[in-house]
Amino acid sequence: MRSRLAFVALLTFAATGAMAADAVLGGVSIHLPPPAGFCELSESNPADNRMVTTIGGLVGKAGNKLLNMSADCQQLTAWRAGKRKLLDDYGQYQTPAAQMSELVASPADAIKQTCATLRTQGSQIVANQAPDLKARIEETLKTVKMNEVSFLGVLAEDANACYAGQLQKLQTETGTEKTQIVLIGVAIVKNKNIFVYRMTVYKGPDTATDLLGTFKNTISALYAANK
């Protein structure tokens, strides 16, 4: 369970990932489709590769392997051309490095256990915050410090994944400040642990809930690509 929850700590590195349209985990091949409207970063592009190398190393130190990263296609094109300084909408696939050769015996039980553990931990973290997610986000914005991450709790649970969220304020490499919503889905694909991330800029208290439906579609597409 500890390795399955390691994804929470990795959110401080909100950025990109090591590239592979397909990943082989312990001899099991898994296809990693980008979200709708997203394009994969490429190791052959110098700008992409710098991000891949840097963030891949950070994620590795935290115990996970970065499998893939994609971003909004229009943003990525402008960023590569130097017309955009930052990527605001992007996603990642990760897996716990220590479990790459292992198989999850019961995916349904693993997802339930992950959500139960996160709810227990989350209830301690958000005990003094508003029970309503939108109100909780608004309260968090008042107290979260720069380069600090605040856990928003479990957002949903279904047969595909356990869904959690975080909010963070960060100072970007360009010196600007950004408030970011991060959605995380813990999925079990072909009996392998896959962590799915989706990052976007905070636009209001509805940002997380509005994005959740699209995020669920991304994870559904991941399962469909691996039938």
ABEGO torsion letter per residue (X at the ends): XAAAAAAAAAAAABBBBBBBABBBBGGBBBBBBBBBGBBBBBAABAAAAAAAAAAAAAAAAAGBBBABBBBBAAAAAAAAAGABABBABBBBBBBBAAAAABBBABAAAAAAAAAAAAAAAAAAAAAABBABAAAAAAAAAAABBBGBBBBAEBABBBAABBBBBBBBBBBBAAGBBBBBBBBBBBBBBGGBBBBBBBBBBBAEAAAAAAAAAAAAAAAAAAAAAAX
